[in-house]
Amino acid sequence: MSLWQNETEMFQLMEEKLYTPVVGDILDVMGYYHQFLPQDVRPMREDMKLAGKAMTVLMIDVFSEQKKPFGLLTEALDQLETNEIYLATGGTKRCAYWGELLTATARMRGAVGAVVNGWHRDTPQVLEQNWPVFSNGCYAQDSSVRTQVVDFRCPIEIGQVTIHDGDIVFGDIDGVLIIPAGIATEVIEKSLEKAAGEKVVRKAIENGMSATEAFRTFGIL
């Protein structure tokens, strides 16, 4: 019997009970060794955490005023759905990929976060919306004459990770990882089991058990 009734409950359970190290460990055990995004994709604030479905976005560099400024950016934003995460990459990070009005649009559509492999701007105005955004950091340079969205809901790659639309995105202070949609239920169930086990091991160690004995006993470290 599943521990959740619907995907909203699943994502809430992930945010409440899980953390990226334990999920990454389970992915390793299952043979998925390259699921973390690069280390420089960081939360804007340390307590930010997100869990949802990827809405993938592909960007390119441009070098002047465009016939259609921002490319397909507004179309991508306007079709975001509940529990989705705007996940963008592409180009050479010459400008900000995210900001205040994009946050407001995505938030009002029921999306649960944004992850951009690039910079954000409007930092105070984004933070005051209390909505999770992960990026490489802040940089105010505008995107209209420097980048555009060329496609969305398409396969993308960030670092060593190939991401498909609808894959599960999970992020916290320790990083962002991608769970392929086809194995999500198994990964999350095993992660919840491991997270509970780690609490037992910690208690045993705090009660005097050695690390060697704990690992021999529980198989967790």
Salt bridges, closest charged atoms under 4 A:
GLU7 OE2 - LYS53 NZ 3.25
ASP25 OD2 - LYS194 NZ 3.20
ASP47 OD1 - ARG45 NE 2.67
GLU75 OE2 - LYS68 NZ 3.02
GLU84 OE1 - ARG153 NH2 2.76
ASP142 OD1 - ARG121 NH2 3.37
ASP165 OD2 - ARG153 NH1 2.94
ASP167 OD2 - HIS164 ND1 3.96
GLU186 OE2 - LYS190 NZ 2.74
GLU198 OE2 - LYS194 NZ 2.64
GLU206 OE2 - ARG202 NE 2.89
